[in-house]
Amino acid sequence: MFRIRPRVTVLALAATLALGAAVAPPAAARSTDRAPAPTAEEQRLTRAVPQEILRRSGFDTVAPAFARSLAAAGGYREAERAVVRQGRALWERAVDRAQGRGPARGDLSRDDDRPLYWARLGMTSQLRVWQPAFGLDDARRARLLDRLEQASRGQDSMDFPGGKGVRRIVLTGFDPFTLDRDIRISNPSGATALALDGIWIRTPDGPARVETAVFPVRWDDFAAGTVERTLRPVLPRADLFTTVSQGRVGRIDVERFNGAWRGGFADNDNLSRTGLVPVTDPATQPQWTATTLPYAAITAAPTGRFPVYDNTSVTEVPAGGTAPVVRPEGPTPGSAARAGGGGDYLSNEIAYRATLLRDRLGLTVPGGHVHTPVLQFGAGNTTEVTDPEFVRNRLDIIAQVRAIVEVAAAAG
């Protein structure tokens, strides 16, 4: 992750009206109440491309159904149960679609991660403006929004089977980002998470179960501990973990070193944060963490059409120095981080947080970060939400990340 028309018919009109309900205040809201302002992410939802993606995937029904569920809640606890139930249903529906279960409900390819992203924003838009008869203060609304985020991202349902003879693999992806550059963007790491959630793979040491989750591209969620909250319960049970994000054009990188620095590039809410990665117990915070993925085995294996690199480069302020210096072979003793191999954005930060959590828990589990290629549209496509090359690129990335996970599991 670097800083880097159908005919108008009665059915089409009905679909458009239903989609409008996904971003409008629920009918049960009282007109005398002042609705909270939508976030920058939610504001993009009203644009033509998100509406087309929702319509062409069948996910345009999600937010209206969620609004009806909220309207039926007679109290806060009932509302919380509805939020969790509907959030998990969205995640499961996206996973099922990606893995070929049930009807596709639209002509977008099943591997597309964007319907999940935009449908979730339709739900958060509804929840943000909902005014129930029993009253809802800011703290409780924030709690409901948090529960919705966890449930609809797979963060609270990473459940491994018990018993001996089963290996356990954790993989995470991200939402689409840089949407103000191109709102059509998909994130192959999120698509990979959907494609691999709950699958079984073979390893020399027996079958392995993969559990996945997706994270937001928002600085403040990371500062609030969303990564640690999600991974702390599962890493002690895992035999392998990898965080995944979109990186450079035409290549895959296994990032060797992760830095404790935020570079400030704007997130999906158009917020910028610069400085040390905020963690608990900052007095013991290291400037660098390192991968324990079997990078030599991964880079040597024929996993797919994209070349795979062991990326050791970082940017540091050397001990006693004042200016940043690029170090192709990794950090030097006593240096201050300015960019890990994965840069200074949230992909570097999730890698840093996950590997720091590994180290603070005293775990020896192999883990680190993999950067996928940038997912590109076909040549000349500057307006359409999909095309055959776009789909092929995403499917190839998903398949290659899966192959990398299989290699890492076999080497471990």
LUMMI-68809 format. One line per field, with one value per residue (C-alpha): residue number from 1; x, y, z; residue in three letters. Coordinates in pm, 1 decimal. Example, Ala and Ser with C-alpha at 12.3 -4.5 7.8 and 13.67 -1.06 7.14 Angstrom:
2
nr	(1/2) .
u	(1230.0/1367.0) .
v	(-450.0/-106.0) .
w	(780.0/714.0) .
rest	(ala/ser) .
END
This chain:
412
nr	(1/2/3/4/5/6/7/8/9/10/11/12/13/14/15/16/17/18/19/20/21/22/23/24/25/26/27/28/29/30/31/32/33/34/35/36/37/38/39/40/41/42/43/44/45/46/47/48/49/50/51/52/53/54/55/56/57/58/59/60/61/62/63/64/65/66/67/68/69/70/71/72/73/74/75/76/77/78/79/80/81/82/83/84/85/86/87/88/89/90/91/92/93/94/95/96/97/98/99/100/101/102/103/104/105/106/107/108/109/110/111/112/113/114/115/116/117/118/119/120/121/122/123/124/125/126/127/128/129/130/131/132/133/134/135/136/137/138/139/140/141/142/143/144/145/146/147/148/149/150/151/152/153/154/155/156/157/158/159/160/161/162/163/164/165/166/167/168/169/170/171/172/173/174/175/176/177/178/179/180/181/182/183/184/185/186/187/188/189/190/191/192/193/194/195/196/197/198/199/200/201/202/203/204/205/206/207/208/209/210/211/212/213/214/215/216/217/218/219/220/221/222/223/224/225/226/227/228/229/230/231/232/233/234/235/236/237/238/239/240/241/242/243/244/245/246/247/248/249/250/251/252/253/254/255/256/257/258/259/260/261/262/263/264/265/266/267/268/269/270/271/272/273/274/275/276/277/278/279/280/281/282/283/284/285/286/287/288/289/290/291/292/293/294/295/296/297/298/299/300/301/302/303/304/305/306/307/308/309/310/311/312/313/314/315/316/317/318/319/320/321/322/323/324/325/326/327/328/329/330/331/332/333/334/335/336/337/338/339/340/341/342/343/344/345/346/347/348/349/350/351/352/353/354/355/356/357/358/359/360/361/362/363/364/365/366/367/368/369/370/371/372/373/374/375/376/377/378/379/380/381/382/383/384/385/386/387/388/389/390/391/392/393/394/395/396/397/398/399/400/401/402/403/404/405/406/407/408/409/410/411/412) .
u	(0.0/193.0/123.0/99.9/-2491.2/-2788.4/-3129.5/-3372.4/-3647.5/-3892.7/-3659.0/-3355.1/-3544.7/-3651.4/-3292.5/-3177.8/-3441.5/-3342.3/-2979.1/-3076.6/-3225.2/-2883.5/-2736.7/-3039.9/-3154.2/-3382.7/-3751.2/-3771.0/-3534.4/-3696.8/-3670.5/-3618.6/-3290.9/-2962.8/-2798.8/-2423.8/-2219.3/-2117.4/-1748.7/-1539.4/-1568.4/-1946.1/-1975.5/-1820.2/-2097.5/-2344.9/-2127.2/-2210.3/-1932.5/-2010.6/-2377.9/-2297.3/-2074.0/-2345.7/-2615.0/-2407.1/-2317.1/-2662.2/-2524.2/-2750.8/-3006.4/-2774.0/-2813.8/-3195.9/-3230.8/-3001.8/-3214.3/-3523.9/-3344.8/-3249.2/-3602.4/-3734.8/-3502.8/-3688.3/-3383.7/-3007.8/-2923.6/-3158.3/-2997.3/-2650.0/-2751.2/-2896.1/-2577.6/-2354.0/-2586.6/-2616.7/-2244.3/-2146.7/-2403.9/-2240.0/-1894.7/-2023.1/-2211.2/-1895.6/-1688.0/-1949.5/-1964.0/-1586.0/-1567.5/-1846.1/-2121.7/-2474.8/-2593.2/-2362.6/-2656.8/-2500.8/-2254.6/-1944.1/-1690.7/-1711.0/-1354.0/-1443.8/-1380.9/-1550.6/-1913.1/-1816.9/-1647.6/-1929.4/-2207.9/-2041.5/-2035.0/-2404.7/-2459.9/-2242.8/-2425.5/-2755.9/-2628.4/-2470.3/-2802.0/-3038.0/-3251.1/-3433.2/-3724.8/-3528.6/-3250.1/-2889.9/-2604.0/-2274.4/-2087.9/-2341.0/-2363.2/-1983.5/-2001.4/-2252.8/-2038.3/-1737.7/-1928.2/-2044.0/-1687.8/-1557.3/-1836.3/-1841.1/-1462.3/-1430.9/-1234.8/-1452.9/-1504.1/-1150.1/-1231.7/-991.2/-1088.6/-955.8/-765.5/-423.9/-297.8/-446.8/-228.4/-364.9/-288.0/-388.4/-404.2/-525.4/-610.1/-717.6/-1000.2/-957.8/-775.6/-669.5/-1032.3/-1012.7/-759.0/-978.2/-1298.9/-1308.6/-1012.6/-1015.9/-763.5/-625.0/-531.3/-895.0/-1000.4/-743.8/-881.1/-1230.4/-1106.5/-907.3/-1125.0/-1204.0/-1028.7/-812.2/-470.5/-239.0/99.9/364.5/255.6/-112.9/-410.8/-406.6/-704.0/-684.5/-874.8/-881.0/-993.8/-990.1/-874.2/-970.3/-731.2/-765.3/-488.0/-706.4/-845.9/-489.8/-404.4/-712.6/-569.8/-785.8/-492.5/-391.1/-751.2/-808.5/-479.6/-406.5/-657.2/-546.8/-169.0/-90.1/-283.1/-140.7/132.7/180.7/54.6/90.8/-49.2/-107.2/-152.8/-119.6/230.6/433.2/351.9/428.2/597.1/544.0/759.6/823.1/906.4/1201.4/1190.7/906.4/954.6/791.1/709.2/398.6/466.0/141.6/-12.8/-389.1/-609.5/-959.5/-1109.2/-863.5/-679.0/-301.3/-87.8/290.0/525.0/604.1/354.4/145.2/154.1/104.2/414.6/604.6/906.7/984.9/891.0/1156.3/1230.4/1229.0/1069.3/1156.8/974.3/1002.4/840.3/1060.1/1150.9/1424.7/1182.2/910.7/1130.6/1278.4/945.6/753.9/438.1/298.8/357.5/473.0/836.9/876.9/1148.3/1303.4/1291.7/1548.4/1554.0/1454.2/1484.9/1641.8/1798.2/2131.9/2243.8/2381.6/2248.5/1970.4/1886.8/1706.3/1919.1/1809.5/1969.1/1931.2/2046.9/1830.7/1858.7/2183.6/2222.8/2065.5/1889.8/1544.6/1288.7/1150.3/1019.7/1014.7/1046.2/674.4/698.9/557.5/183.4/-63.5/76.2/406.7/213.7/7.1/325.9/497.9/206.3/155.3/523.5/561.9/263.3/429.1/747.0/572.3/374.1/699.4/589.3/817.0/547.0/659.1/497.8/541.5/410.6/356.5/297.9/98.3/131.2/-83.6/-412.0/-439.0/-723.9/-684.6/-507.5/-727.6/-992.9/-1032.8/-1408.4/-1549.3/-1565.9/-1425.7/-1272.1/-1129.3/-766.8/-861.9/-1033.8/-745.8/-492.3/-688.7/-739.2/-368.1/-271.6/-510.3/-375.4/-14.7/-68.3/-232.3/68.3/301.0/103.7/132.4/508.7/544.6/332.6/541.0/869.5/751.6) .
v	(0.0/297.4/668.5/594.7/276.7/51.8/146.5/316.9/66.6/23.3/-231.0/-7.3/282.8/66.3/-41.4/320.6/419.0/129.0/237.1/590.0/449.6/308.2/654.4/851.3/877.2/590.8/665.6/619.8/910.4/1216.5/1520.0/1748.7/1577.1/1695.5/1401.4/1354.1/1453.0/1165.9/1079.1/1147.2/778.8/782.7/1095.8/912.3/654.1/878.1/895.3/700.4/439.5/306.1/290.7/94.0/-148.2/-209.9/-255.1/-486.1/-708.8/-723.7/-559.6/-256.4/-434.2/-449.4/-100.1/-81.6/-418.9/-297.1/16.4/-198.7/-409.4/-98.2/37.7/-284.3/-266.1/-183.8/-108.3/-73.1/-440.4/-548.3/-294.2/-421.5/-777.2/-662.4/-470.4/-771.3/-1010.9/-792.3/-711.2/-1076.8/-1156.5/-900.5/-1050.3/-1404.4/-1297.8/-1137.8/-1447.8/-1679.3/-1472.5/-1470.1/-1847.0/-1934.1/-2025.2/-1912.6/-1685.3/-1407.2/-1161.3/-943.3/-938.8/-827.7/-1106.9/-1295.4/-1207.8/-838.2/-693.6/-359.1/-461.1/-539.7/-203.2/7.9/-194.6/-150.8/225.1/213.8/45.8/289.0/577.3/438.9/379.8/723.9/904.8/660.4/823.3/549.1/625.0/493.7/751.0/697.0/903.5/953.6/689.9/417.6/509.0/486.1/145.0/23.8/156.3/-24.1/-351.4/-313.3/-255.4/-563.4/-792.1/-682.3/-718.0/-1070.6/-934.3/-1092.6/-1429.0/-1562.6/-1900.7/-2189.8/-2554.8/-2724.7/-3048.4/-3173.5/-3222.5/-2898.5/-2601.0/-2247.4/-1954.3/-1589.1/-1353.0/-992.8/-752.3/-391.3/-180.7/1.5/333.8/648.3/668.9/1040.6/955.6/684.0/581.6/257.0/114.8/-237.4/-373.6/-719.3/-777.8/-744.1/-967.4/-1224.9/-1217.7/-1291.1/-1568.0/-1745.6/-1704.2/-2043.0/-2249.1/-2552.8/-2604.3/-2903.4/-2885.6/-3151.5/-3136.8/-3183.5/-2971.1/-2598.4/-2372.3/-2008.6/-1736.0/-1380.5/-1028.1/-691.7/-360.5/-0.5/247.1/494.5/618.3/671.6/317.3/187.9/426.0/297.5/-55.5/-230.7/-445.3/-560.9/-621.3/-844.9/-1035.2/-1075.5/-1361.4/-1553.8/-1513.1/-1738.7/-2017.5/-1950.2/-2144.9/-1870.9/-1517.6/-1263.6/-917.7/-830.4/-502.0/-353.9/-228.8/-172.6/-215.8/-556.4/-720.5/-887.6/-800.9/-984.7/-690.5/-774.4/-473.7/-260.8/87.9/274.0/582.0/736.0/936.9/1136.4/1040.9/1102.8/807.2/720.1/987.1/1241.3/1263.4/1279.5/1156.3/1193.5/1072.9/760.6/477.2/510.9/190.4/91.4/104.6/343.8/333.2/-16.3/55.7/-52.9/148.8/-164.0/-507.3/-786.9/-1053.4/-1416.2/-1539.1/-1787.4/-1526.3/-1733.6/-2017.9/-1780.0/-1590.8/-1913.3/-2083.8/-2059.7/-1910.1/-1719.1/-1469.2/-1179.2/-1172.9/-1200.2/-1006.2/-1016.9/-642.9/-530.2/-155.9/98.9/470.6/573.8/860.6/708.7/720.2/1068.5/1195.4/1435.9/1356.6/1048.1/796.5/503.9/176.5/-97.9/-370.3/-274.1/-50.7/20.7/0.2/285.1/441.0/603.1/471.3/687.5/411.8/34.9/-181.3/-130.7/248.2/478.3/426.0/184.6/-127.8/-68.5/8.2/-311.7/-509.2/-324.0/-371.4/-739.2/-828.6/-615.1/-797.0/-1126.9/-1020.5/-878.6/-1200.3/-1395.5/-1595.3/-1766.5/-1805.1/-1716.4/-1387.6/-1070.0/-867.9/-935.2/-656.4/-749.5/-583.0/-279.1/-398.9/-237.3/-191.5/-287.6/-51.5/240.9/178.8/506.3/498.6/143.4/-21.2/-349.8/-517.1/-862.3/-768.1/-611.9/-935.0/-1150.9/-941.8/-972.3/-1348.3/-1396.1/-1194.8/-1393.6/-1722.2/-1615.3/-1497.5/-1830.5/-2008.7/-1795.3/-1891.3/-2257.9/-2225.3/-2047.1/-2309.7/-2592.4/-2422.6/-2358.6) .
w	(0.0/-125.9/-160.2/-412.7/-1904.5/-1886.7/-2038.4/-1804.0/-1730.5/-1448.5/-1288.7/-1323.9/-1172.6/-880.8/-822.3/-827.7/-574.9/-350.5/-369.6/-279.3/39.3/120.6/166.6/280.7/644.2/748.2/736.5/1112.5/1180.9/1335.3/1109.8/1409.5/1502.4/1359.1/1184.8/1234.3/931.7/704.2/687.1/379.3/292.2/323.4/111.2/-185.0/-169.9/-352.9/-664.9/-979.6/-963.4/-612.1/-704.9/-1018.5/-827.1/-570.2/-833.2/-1052.5/-757.1/-598.2/-282.6/-328.6/-106.8/195.7/341.4/300.5/473.7/751.4/795.2/838.2/1096.8/1292.9/1275.4/1429.3/1731.8/2051.6/2265.0/2262.4/2327.2/2051.0/1819.9/1907.0/1826.7/1494.4/1409.8/1476.7/1296.8/987.8/985.8/995.5/730.3/500.8/556.4/500.2/188.3/44.9/128.2/-22.7/-339.8/-373.2/-322.4/-563.8/-320.8/-396.6/-676.7/-795.1/-806.5/-1070.5/-1358.0/-1167.8/-1128.3/-802.1/-702.9/-668.0/-319.9/-386.3/-314.6/46.4/88.7/-52.2/111.0/450.3/398.4/316.4/652.6/848.9/677.4/801.5/1152.8/1177.4/1120.4/1292.8/1564.6/1759.8/1989.7/2289.3/2237.7/2143.6/2282.0/2100.8/2302.5/2232.6/1864.7/1844.2/2011.6/1753.3/1468.5/1612.9/1642.2/1282.5/1163.4/1343.8/1229.3/864.5/832.0/970.6/1265.5/1533.9/1362.6/1310.3/1462.5/1421.1/1465.6/1773.7/1802.5/1706.5/1354.4/1222.1/1132.6/1154.0/923.6/970.4/671.8/655.5/373.3/325.5/184.8/-146.5/-106.6/-298.3/-409.0/-486.7/-756.2/-905.8/-732.1/-932.2/-739.8/-600.0/-350.1/-434.7/-70.1/32.8/-255.4/-140.9/213.1/82.1/-147.0/126.7/437.2/587.3/318.6/383.3/227.1/236.7/406.6/478.8/843.4/774.1/670.2/743.8/795.4/681.0/864.6/732.3/810.6/633.9/782.4/708.3/550.4/838.5/1065.3/1370.7/1371.1/1389.2/1672.5/1857.5/1846.3/1586.3/1468.6/1815.9/1923.2/1621.7/1622.4/1993.1/2041.7/1730.0/1695.1/1995.3/1817.5/1470.9/1294.0/1033.2/970.2/696.6/655.4/289.9/104.4/-243.4/-318.4/-634.7/-1001.9/-1153.3/-853.5/-518.1/-218.3/104.9/331.1/553.8/790.9/928.2/1069.8/1358.9/1152.0/995.1/682.0/678.2/342.6/358.2/446.0/324.4/550.5/406.2/738.3/770.0/1059.3/1092.1/1363.9/1562.6/1532.0/1850.7/2056.6/2418.3/2639.3/2409.0/2640.7/2508.8/2148.2/1897.1/1585.5/1371.9/1359.2/1118.4/924.3/1027.6/706.5/514.0/253.1/88.6/19.3/-98.8/-342.3/-482.0/-548.1/-880.8/-732.2/-1032.0/-1311.1/-1093.0/-976.1/-597.9/-414.5/-69.6/-5.3/251.7/178.1/445.1/509.0/839.0/1027.3/1129.2/1492.2/1555.2/1223.5/1127.6/764.1/629.5/440.3/224.5/335.3/70.3/312.7/608.9/917.6/1097.9/1478.2/1673.1/1372.9/1374.7/1130.0/851.4/622.0/635.3/329.5/285.6/303.8/569.9/518.7/676.4/508.8/686.7/1003.9/1005.1/943.6/1227.8/1466.9/1386.7/1421.9/1735.1/1884.6/1792.7/1970.8/2278.1/2316.8/2299.2/1995.4/1744.9/1479.8/1123.6/1024.4/826.2/534.9/164.5/-86.4/-396.1/-735.4/-805.8/-954.5/-1296.9/-1542.4/-1904.9/-2140.7/-2235.8/-1969.6/-1784.6/-1715.3/-1691.1/-1347.0/-1478.4/-1781.1/-1865.4/-1794.8/-1461.3/-1357.1/-1483.8/-1293.4/-970.2/-1009.2/-1081.5/-772.9/-552.4/-687.0/-636.6/-279.2/-205.2/-355.0/-139.6/170.4/72.9/27.4/360.9/537.0/386.2/479.6/834.0) .
rest	(met/phe/arg/ile/arg/pro/arg/val/thr/val/leu/ala/leu/ala/ala/thr/leu/ala/leu/gly/ala/ala/val/ala/pro/pro/ala/ala/ala/arg/ser/thr/asp/arg/ala/pro/ala/pro/thr/ala/glu/glu/gln/arg/leu/thr/arg/ala/val/pro/gln/glu/ile/leu/arg/arg/ser/gly/phe/asp/thr/val/ala/pro/ala/phe/ala/arg/ser/leu/ala/ala/ala/gly/gly/tyr/arg/glu/ala/glu/arg/ala/val/val/arg/gln/gly/arg/ala/leu/trp/glu/arg/ala/val/asp/arg/ala/gln/gly/arg/gly/pro/ala/arg/gly/asp/leu/ser/arg/asp/asp/asp/arg/pro/leu/tyr/trp/ala/arg/leu/gly/met/thr/ser/gln/leu/arg/val/trp/gln/pro/ala/phe/gly/leu/asp/asp/ala/arg/arg/ala/arg/leu/leu/asp/arg/leu/glu/gln/ala/ser/arg/gly/gln/asp/ser/met/asp/phe/pro/gly/gly/lys/gly/val/arg/arg/ile/val/leu/thr/gly/phe/asp/pro/phe/thr/leu/asp/arg/asp/ile/arg/ile/ser/asn/pro/ser/gly/ala/thr/ala/leu/ala/leu/asp/gly/ile/trp/ile/arg/thr/pro/asp/gly/pro/ala/arg/val/glu/thr/ala/val/phe/pro/val/arg/trp/asp/asp/phe/ala/ala/gly/thr/val/glu/arg/thr/leu/arg/pro/val/leu/pro/arg/ala/asp/leu/phe/thr/thr/val/ser/gln/gly/arg/val/gly/arg/ile/asp/val/glu/arg/phe/asn/gly/ala/trp/arg/gly/gly/phe/ala/asp/asn/asp/asn/leu/ser/arg/thr/gly/leu/val/pro/val/thr/asp/pro/ala/thr/gln/pro/gln/trp/thr/ala/thr/thr/leu/pro/tyr/ala/ala/ile/thr/ala/ala/pro/thr/gly/arg/phe/pro/val/tyr/asp/asn/thr/ser/val/thr/glu/val/pro/ala/gly/gly/thr/ala/pro/val/val/arg/pro/glu/gly/pro/thr/pro/gly/ser/ala/ala/arg/ala/gly/gly/gly/gly/asp/tyr/leu/ser/asn/glu/ile/ala/tyr/arg/ala/thr/leu/leu/arg/asp/arg/leu/gly/leu/thr/val/pro/gly/gly/his/val/his/thr/pro/val/leu/gln/phe/gly/ala/gly/asn/thr/thr/glu/val/thr/asp/pro/glu/phe/val/arg/asn/arg/leu/asp/ile/ile/ala/gln/val/arg/ala/ile/val/glu/val/ala/ala/ala/ala/gly) .
END
